[in-house]
Amino acid sequence: MMTFTHTHKNIITIAILFMAALLQGCAGMVKLTDEDRAELKSVDQVKAVYLRAGWPSIQTPMGVLASNLTFGMSEDWSAGQKLVKKFDIADPSKMAMDKFVAEINRGAKVANFVTDAEPLAYEDRTAEKMKEKFGQGVVLQFSSPMWQIWYYPMNWVRYQMWYGTSAQLIRLDDAKVLWSGRCRADQKDSETAPTFDELTGDNSTVLKAWVEDSTARCAKELIDDFMGKV
């Protein structure tokens, strides 16, 4: 049986805290100007598109200790793929996009946002490629660059999900980014978080609830940023 030393714990803790610092919070990267906001009202519709989120990475304490080449940041993508497929977990990029569009269309009519049900191909993600695909206009693009399930560094029995969404509003005519924002949602309470068995059991209702909550939180934060409330 492997014994976890203080050195191992310190390395793991430092690595996790370092990643958390890099991905801290929700922050807008490009603010929507009053001029661009007014211009949006004259646009017939803004097409909202999304890139597939991919599979969540799942990290266990043993997995970290077994990986010396990546400074304790090894990731098991195959486990996440099996979990998503087995329990039919919805794509969080699409969920965040749908929540954003539904909420903002119910509120202040900045523009008429229309979602595209099909994911955007990775090779079509650039403004140039989207212009070829959609023609002129404005596109709101969503992606989920981070989707990870990690154990708590001070409570290795329980797990949390880190989820990150980014969005950018692009005017295709000149490839100008009119607005962009990003959000990270995670769980703070290591005492009430699920164990790995709870996470992967009971038809994975825990993970489904996590994805639902995280995408809703991120959509709300991105809307607040888009509307200039933060």
C-alpha positions as CSV (number, residue, x, y, z in Angstrom):
1,M,0.0,0.0,0.0
2,M,1.4,3.4,-1.0
3,T,2.0,5.9,1.8
4,F,1.4,9.6,1.1
5,T,4.3,11.7,2.5
6,H,4.1,15.3,3.5
7,T,6.3,16.1,0.5
8,H,3.8,14.4,-1.8
9,K,0.9,16.4,-0.2
10,N,2.8,19.7,-0.5
11,I,3.6,19.1,-4.2
12,I,0.0,18.2,-5.0
13,T,-1.4,21.2,-3.0
14,I,1.0,23.7,-4.6
15,A,0.2,22.3,-8.1
16,I,-3.6,22.6,-7.5
17,L,-3.4,26.0,-6.0
18,F,-1.2,27.2,-8.9
19,M,-3.8,26.0,-11.4
20,A,-6.6,27.6,-9.4
21,A,-4.7,31.0,-9.4
22,L,-4.3,30.9,-13.2
23,L,-8.0,30.2,-13.7
24,Q,-9.4,32.5,-11.0
25,G,-12.9,33.8,-11.2
26,C,-15.0,35.4,-13.8
27,A,-13.4,38.4,-15.7
28,G,-14.3,40.2,-18.9
29,M,-11.5,40.5,-21.4
30,V,-13.0,43.0,-23.8
31,K,-15.8,45.3,-22.7
32,L,-18.7,46.1,-25.0
33,T,-18.7,49.8,-25.8
34,D,-21.8,52.0,-25.8
35,E,-21.3,52.6,-29.5
36,D,-21.1,48.8,-30.3
37,R,-24.0,48.1,-28.0
38,A,-26.1,50.6,-29.9
39,E,-25.0,49.2,-33.2
40,L,-26.2,45.7,-32.1
41,K,-29.8,46.9,-32.1
42,S,-29.7,47.4,-35.8
43,V,-28.4,43.8,-36.5
44,D,-31.2,41.5,-37.6
45,Q,-29.9,38.7,-35.4
46,V,-26.8,37.5,-33.6
47,K,-26.0,33.8,-34.2
48,A,-24.8,32.0,-31.1
49,V,-22.6,29.1,-31.7
50,Y,-20.5,26.7,-29.6
51,L,-17.5,24.5,-29.7
52,R,-17.7,21.0,-28.2
53,A,-16.5,20.9,-24.6
54,G,-14.7,17.6,-25.1
55,W,-14.4,15.2,-22.2
56,P,-13.8,16.2,-18.5
57,S,-10.5,15.1,-17.1
58,I,-10.7,13.1,-13.8
59,Q,-7.8,13.2,-11.4
60,T,-7.3,10.9,-8.4
61,P,-4.6,11.2,-5.7
62,M,-3.0,8.0,-7.1
63,G,-3.1,9.4,-10.6
64,V,-1.1,12.5,-9.5
65,L,1.5,10.5,-7.6
66,A,2.0,8.2,-10.6
67,S,2.8,11.1,-12.9
68,N,6.3,12.6,-12.3
69,L,6.7,14.0,-15.9
70,T,3.8,16.5,-15.6
71,F,4.6,17.9,-12.1
72,G,1.5,16.2,-10.6
73,M,-0.9,17.4,-13.2
74,S,-1.7,14.1,-15.0
75,E,-5.2,13.8,-16.3
76,D,-7.4,10.8,-17.2
77,W,-9.4,11.8,-20.2
78,S,-10.6,8.3,-21.0
79,A,-12.4,8.1,-17.6
80,G,-14.2,11.3,-18.3
81,Q,-15.2,10.2,-21.7
82,K,-16.7,6.9,-20.3
83,L,-18.6,8.9,-17.6
84,V,-20.1,11.3,-20.1
85,K,-21.1,8.6,-22.5
86,K,-22.4,6.2,-19.9
87,F,-24.7,8.8,-18.3
88,D,-25.4,10.9,-21.3
89,I,-24.1,14.1,-19.8
90,A,-25.1,17.2,-21.9
91,D,-22.4,19.3,-23.5
92,P,-21.7,22.2,-21.1
93,S,-20.7,24.6,-23.9
94,K,-24.1,24.2,-25.4
95,M,-25.8,24.4,-22.0
96,A,-24.0,27.7,-21.1
97,M,-24.9,29.1,-24.6
98,D,-28.5,28.1,-24.3
99,K,-28.9,29.6,-20.8
100,F,-27.1,32.8,-21.8
101,V,-29.3,33.3,-24.9
102,A,-32.6,32.4,-23.2
103,E,-31.9,34.7,-20.3
104,I,-30.7,37.7,-22.3
105,N,-33.6,37.4,-24.8
106,R,-36.0,37.5,-21.8
107,G,-34.4,40.7,-20.5
108,A,-33.1,43.8,-22.1
109,K,-33.3,43.5,-25.9
110,V,-29.7,44.3,-26.7
111,A,-30.1,42.1,-29.9
112,N,-32.0,39.2,-31.2
113,F,-29.8,36.2,-30.3
114,V,-30.5,32.9,-32.1
115,T,-28.7,29.7,-31.1
116,D,-27.2,27.2,-33.6
117,A,-28.1,23.7,-32.4
118,E,-25.1,22.1,-34.2
119,P,-21.6,22.5,-32.7
120,L,-19.1,24.6,-34.6
121,A,-16.3,22.6,-36.1
122,Y,-13.0,23.3,-34.5
123,E,-11.5,24.3,-37.9
124,D,-14.3,26.9,-38.3
125,R,-13.7,28.7,-35.0
126,T,-11.8,31.7,-36.5
127,A,-13.5,34.8,-37.6
128,E,-12.3,34.2,-41.2
129,K,-13.8,30.7,-41.3
130,M,-17.0,31.8,-39.7
131,K,-17.4,34.6,-42.2
132,E,-17.1,31.9,-45.0
133,K,-19.7,29.8,-43.2
134,F,-22.2,32.4,-42.0
135,G,-21.5,35.4,-44.2
136,Q,-21.7,38.9,-42.7
137,G,-23.1,39.8,-39.3
138,V,-22.2,39.2,-35.7
139,V,-21.6,35.8,-34.0
140,L,-21.4,35.0,-30.3
141,Q,-19.1,32.0,-29.8
142,F,-19.0,29.8,-26.7
143,S,-16.4,27.3,-25.7
144,S,-15.5,25.4,-22.5
145,P,-11.7,25.3,-22.3
146,M,-11.7,23.8,-18.8
147,W,-13.8,20.8,-17.5
148,Q,-12.1,18.9,-14.7
149,I,-13.0,16.7,-11.8
150,W,-10.4,16.8,-9.0
151,Y,-10.1,15.5,-5.4
152,Y,-9.7,18.1,-2.7
153,P,-6.1,18.5,-1.7
154,M,-7.0,18.4,2.0
155,N,-9.8,15.8,1.7
156,W,-8.8,13.2,-0.8
157,V,-12.0,11.2,-0.4
158,R,-14.2,13.9,-1.9
159,Y,-14.3,15.5,-5.3
160,Q,-15.1,18.9,-6.9
161,M,-15.7,20.0,-10.5
162,W,-13.9,22.9,-12.1
163,Y,-15.7,24.2,-15.1
164,G,-14.8,27.2,-17.2
165,T,-16.6,29.0,-20.0
166,S,-15.4,31.6,-22.4
167,A,-17.5,33.6,-24.9
168,Q,-16.7,36.3,-27.5
169,L,-18.9,38.5,-29.7
170,I,-17.3,38.9,-33.1
171,R,-18.3,41.2,-36.0
172,L,-17.5,39.1,-39.0
173,D,-17.2,42.0,-41.4
174,D,-13.9,43.1,-40.0
175,A,-13.2,40.3,-37.5
176,K,-13.5,42.7,-34.6
177,V,-14.1,41.2,-31.1
178,L,-16.8,43.5,-29.7
179,W,-16.9,41.7,-26.3
180,S,-15.4,38.7,-24.6
181,G,-15.6,37.2,-21.2
182,R,-14.8,34.2,-19.2
183,C,-16.0,32.4,-16.1
184,R,-14.9,29.7,-13.8
185,A,-17.3,27.8,-11.5
186,D,-16.2,25.4,-8.8
187,Q,-17.3,24.0,-5.5
188,K,-15.8,25.3,-2.2
189,D,-17.1,22.9,0.5
190,S,-14.9,19.8,0.8
191,E,-17.0,18.4,3.6
192,T,-20.3,18.0,1.7
193,A,-18.8,17.4,-1.8
194,P,-19.5,13.9,-3.2
195,T,-17.1,10.9,-2.9
196,F,-16.0,9.3,-6.2
197,D,-18.6,6.5,-5.7
198,E,-21.3,9.1,-5.2
199,L,-20.2,11.0,-8.2
200,T,-20.3,8.0,-10.5
201,G,-23.3,6.2,-9.0
202,D,-27.1,6.7,-9.1
203,N,-27.1,7.4,-12.8
204,S,-24.5,10.2,-12.0
205,T,-27.2,12.6,-10.8
206,V,-24.5,14.4,-8.9
207,L,-22.4,15.2,-12.0
208,K,-25.5,16.2,-13.9
209,A,-26.5,18.6,-11.2
210,W,-23.0,20.0,-11.1
211,V,-23.0,20.7,-14.9
212,E,-26.5,22.3,-14.6
213,D,-25.5,24.5,-11.8
214,S,-22.0,25.5,-13.1
215,T,-23.3,26.4,-16.6
216,A,-26.1,28.4,-15.1
217,R,-23.7,30.3,-12.8
218,C,-21.4,31.0,-15.7
219,A,-24.1,32.1,-18.0
220,K,-25.4,34.6,-15.4
221,E,-21.9,36.0,-14.7
222,L,-21.2,36.4,-18.4
223,I,-24.6,38.1,-18.9
224,D,-23.7,40.5,-16.1
225,D,-20.4,41.2,-17.7
226,F,-21.9,41.6,-21.1
227,M,-24.5,44.1,-19.8
228,G,-21.8,46.1,-18.0
229,K,-23.0,45.2,-14.4
230,V,-19.5,44.1,-13.3
